[in-house]
Amino acid sequence: MKQIGFIGLGTMGAPMASNLLRGGFQVTVYNRTASKCEPLVKEGAQTAPTPRAAAEGKDIIITMISNDDSIREVFYGQDGILDTLKPGQVIIDSSTISTGLVREIAAAVEERGGQFLDAPVTGSKPAAVEGTLVFMVGGSADVIEANRDIFDTMGKKLLHMGDNGSGAAAKLAHNAMVGIHNVALAEGFAIAVKSGVPADKFLELVQNGSAGSKQAELKGRKIIENDFSNQFSLALMLKDLKLASSLSDSTGVPAPMLGLAKSMFQAGFTQGYGEEDLSAVVKCYEEWIGQKMGETKEGK
């Protein structure tokens, strides 16, 4: 059985590592906040004090880190992964980071005889828990196939997008649409509720009409019930929209809707909603209309 080092046990990483343990893999975990390792230890994981220790001697190293600066520290820091890499080791990075950094790390891994896959995911926390994530992967098709058992344990589908960096680019384009759709849903709710339409009736219309979307399905009830428990944070979505904006600039693609969505998520972050679910962007509209989405002007 493959031995796995898993680095990063946040909202997504912890359930992903848990599914690997249930799948019978030997997993050693590392997280900067060590207490997050404890539930996985109870499931059979080993712990490591540093990223380097988590990676040493492992067949596969999986990283799930929140941003470019943190992933640089994991790979290049004093206790980073790169210094311990041996030929033949495979790194699967499921973080959402910039395409330039992905290609830089991939080259550094290959120089040391390792193999690198950029494999970000979509599905947020429920899919991570249920093992139904969708992976978009950049890298060698042969390396992907050799490790399909790992992907199948954590997800329901794998899409090979092309060379290293293409998985990251696909994720940023995808999350640009997720952010835009969330703002569209919030704006539609605001117009309807301000006009006296019950929010639950409006959501029913959206879900059965041409405006229906995955985000309406996933976030509509959360908005109505004022439930902003974190499945994927507003702060992380803002980070992804900023990365997507940089990518659109570098490719010369005009992205006016992306820019507007980024502005709304920035407003939500500035107002203090960063650690809530990304659907909390609707609170920016609630401030303007003076009521929650689950209320009409006459009350609930």
C-alpha positions in Angstrom: 0.0 0.0 0.0 1.3 3.5 -0.9 2.6 5.6 1.9 1.2 9.2 1.8 2.4 12.4 3.4 -0.5 14.9 3.6 0.3 18.5 4.3 -2.5 21.0 5.1 -5.6 20.1 7.1 -8.0 22.9 6.6 -11.6 22.8 5.6 -10.8 20.6 2.6 -7.6 18.9 3.5 -8.8 17.2 6.7 -11.7 15.3 5.1 -9.5 14.4 2.1 -6.9 12.9 4.4 -9.7 11.1 6.4 -11.0 9.5 3.2 -7.5 8.2 2.4 -7.3 6.6 5.8 -10.6 4.9 5.3 -9.4 3.8 1.9 -6.6 1.8 3.6 -3.7 4.1 2.8 -0.9 4.8 5.4 -1.1 8.5 5.9 1.3 10.9 7.8 -0.2 14.3 8.4 1.3 17.8 9.0 -0.5 21.0 9.8 0.9 24.3 11.0 -1.8 24.3 13.7 -0.9 20.9 15.2 -4.2 20.4 17.0 -5.9 19.9 13.7 -4.0 16.6 13.4 -5.6 15.1 16.4 -8.9 13.9 14.9 -6.9 12.1 12.1 -4.6 10.5 14.6 -7.7 8.9 16.2 -8.5 7.5 12.7 -5.0 6.0 12.4 -2.8 8.7 10.9 0.8 9.4 12.0 1.9 12.9 12.6 5.0 14.8 11.6 6.5 18.0 13.1 7.4 19.6 9.8 6.5 19.4 6.1 9.9 17.9 5.5 9.3 15.1 8.0 5.9 14.4 6.5 7.4 14.0 3.1 10.5 11.9 3.9 10.3 8.4 2.5 6.7 8.7 1.2 5.6 7.4 -2.1 3.1 10.3 -2.5 3.0 13.8 -1.0 -0.2 15.7 -1.1 -0.4 19.4 -0.4 -3.6 21.3 0.3 -2.5 24.9 1.2 -4.4 28.1 1.2 -2.2 30.6 -0.7 1.0 31.2 -2.7 3.1 32.5 0.3 2.2 29.4 2.4 2.9 26.9 -0.3 6.3 28.6 -0.9 7.1 28.0 2.7 6.0 24.4 2.5 8.3 23.7 -0.5 11.2 26.2 -0.1 11.2 26.9 3.7 13.8 25.7 6.2 11.8 22.6 6.8 10.4 22.4 3.3 9.7 19.5 1.0 12.2 20.1 -1.8 15.3 19.4 0.3 14.1 15.9 1.1 12.8 14.8 -2.3 14.1 11.6 -3.8 13.8 10.4 -7.4 10.4 8.8 -8.1 8.4 10.6 -5.4 5.2 12.0 -6.6 3.8 15.4 -5.4 0.1 16.1 -5.9 -0.7 19.7 -5.1 -4.4 20.3 -4.6 -4.0 23.9 -3.5 -5.5 26.8 -5.5 -2.4 28.9 -6.4 -1.1 31.0 -9.2 -0.2 29.2 -12.5 3.3 30.7 -12.5 4.1 29.3 -9.1 2.7 25.9 -10.1 5.1 25.7 -13.1 8.0 26.9 -10.9 7.5 24.2 -8.3 6.9 21.6 -11.0 10.2 22.4 -12.6 12.0 22.3 -9.2 10.4 18.9 -8.4 11.4 17.5 -11.8 15.0 18.7 -11.4 15.2 16.5 -8.3 13.9 13.5 -10.1 10.3 13.7 -8.7 7.0 14.0 -10.5 4.5 16.8 -10.0 0.7 17.0 -10.6 -1.2 20.2 -10.1 -4.6 18.8 -9.0 -6.9 21.4 -7.6 -10.5 20.4 -6.7 -14.1 21.6 -6.9 -16.9 20.6 -4.7 -16.2 22.4 -1.4 -16.5 20.9 2.1 -19.5 18.5 1.6 -17.8 16.9 -1.4 -14.5 16.6 0.4 -16.3 14.8 3.3 -18.3 12.5 0.9 -15.3 11.7 -1.3 -17.1 13.2 -4.4 -14.6 15.9 -5.3 -13.8 16.7 -9.0 -10.1 16.9 -9.7 -8.7 19.0 -12.6 -5.2 17.9 -13.2 -2.2 19.2 -15.0 0.8 16.9 -15.6 1.8 13.6 -17.1 -1.0 11.2 -18.1 1.2 8.3 -17.0 1.7 9.7 -13.5 -2.0 10.4 -13.2 -3.0 6.8 -14.2 -0.4 5.3 -11.8 -2.1 7.2 -9.0 -5.7 7.0 -10.0 -6.4 4.9 -6.9 -5.6 7.9 -4.8 -7.8 10.3 -6.8 -10.7 7.7 -6.8 -10.5 7.5 -3.0 -11.0 11.3 -2.6 -13.2 12.1 -5.5 -15.7 11.0 -8.1 -14.1 12.4 -11.3 -10.7 13.3 -12.7 -10.3 15.6 -15.7 -6.8 15.7 -17.2 -6.5 19.3 -18.4 -3.0 19.1 -20.0 0.6 20.0 -18.9 1.6 21.3 -15.5 -0.2 24.6 -14.9 -3.3 23.7 -16.8 -5.0 22.3 -13.7 -4.4 25.5 -11.9 -5.6 27.6 -14.8 -8.8 25.6 -15.1 -9.5 26.0 -11.4 -9.0 29.8 -11.5 -11.3 30.1 -14.6 -13.8 27.8 -12.9 -13.8 29.8 -9.6 -14.1 33.0 -11.5 -17.5 31.7 -12.6 -18.4 30.5 -9.1 -17.8 33.9 -7.7 -19.8 35.6 -10.5 -22.7 33.1 -10.1 -22.7 33.8 -6.3 -22.9 37.6 -6.9 -25.6 37.1 -9.5 -27.6 35.0 -7.0 -27.2 37.5 -4.3 -28.2 40.4 -6.6 -31.3 38.5 -7.8 -32.4 37.9 -4.3 -31.9 41.5 -3.4 -34.0 42.8 -6.3 -36.8 40.3 -5.5 -36.8 40.8 -1.8 -36.7 44.6 -2.0 -39.7 44.3 -4.3 -41.6 42.3 -1.7 -41.2 38.8 -3.2 -40.7 36.1 -0.6 -37.1 34.8 -0.8 -38.1 31.2 -0.7 -40.6 31.7 -3.6 -37.9 33.4 -5.6 -35.4 30.6 -5.0 -38.0 28.1 -6.2 -38.4 30.1 -9.4 -34.6 30.3 -9.9 -34.2 26.6 -9.4 -36.9 25.8 -11.9 -36.1 28.5 -14.4 -33.4 29.6 -16.8 -31.4 31.3 -14.1 -30.8 28.0 -12.3 -27.2 27.2 -11.3 -25.2 24.9 -9.1 -24.6 27.9 -6.8 -28.4 28.4 -6.5 -28.7 24.8 -5.6 -25.9 24.8 -3.0 -26.2 28.3 -1.5 -29.8 29.3 -2.0 -31.2 27.8 1.2 -28.1 28.9 3.2 -28.9 32.5 2.2 -32.5 32.2 3.1 -31.8 30.6 6.5 -29.0 33.0 7.3 -26.6 30.0 7.6 -23.2 31.1 6.7 -21.3 28.2 8.3 -18.1 27.8 6.3 -18.0 25.3 3.4 -15.6 27.5 1.5 -14.8 30.9 2.9 -15.4 34.3 1.4 -11.8 35.1 2.1 -10.5 32.2 0.0 -12.9 33.0 -2.8 -11.6 36.6 -2.8 -8.1 35.2 -3.0 -9.0 33.0 -6.0 -10.8 35.9 -7.8 -7.6 38.0 -7.4 -5.5 35.1 -8.8 -8.0 34.7 -11.7 -7.9 38.4 -12.4 -4.1 38.3 -12.6 -4.4 35.3 -15.0 -6.9 37.2 -17.2 -4.5 40.2 -17.3 -1.6 38.0 -18.3 -3.5 36.3 -21.1 -5.1 39.6 -22.3 -8.6 38.3 -21.8 -11.1 41.0 -20.9 -13.0 40.0 -17.7 -15.4 42.7 -16.6 -17.7 40.4 -14.7 -14.8 38.9 -12.9 -13.8 42.4 -11.9 -17.2 43.2 -10.5 -17.5 40.0 -8.6 -14.0 40.6 -7.1 -15.2 44.0 -6.0 -18.2 42.6 -4.2 -16.2 39.9 -2.4 -13.7 42.6 -1.4 -16.6 44.6 0.1 -17.7 41.5 2.0 -14.2 40.9 3.3 -13.8 44.5 4.3 -17.1 44.3 6.2 -15.8 41.4 8.2 -17.3 38.4 6.5 -14.1 36.8 5.4 -14.2 33.7 7.6 -17.9 33.0 6.8 -19.0 30.9 3.8 -18.6 32.6 0.4 -22.4 32.9 0.2 -22.1 35.7 2.9 -21.4 38.0 0.0 -25.2 38.4 0.0 -24.8 40.4 3.2 -23.5 43.3 1.2 -26.9 43.5 -0.5 -28.7 43.0 2.8 -27.0 46.2 4.1 -28.5 48.1 1.2 -32.0 46.7 1.3 -32.2 46.8 5.1 -33.4 43.3 5.7 -32.3 39.7 5.5 -33.1 37.6 2.5 -35.5 35.3 4.4 -37.8 38.3 5.1 -40.2 40.3 3.0 -40.8 44.0 3.6 -43.8 43.1 5.8 -41.8 40.6 7.8 -41.2 36.8 7.7 
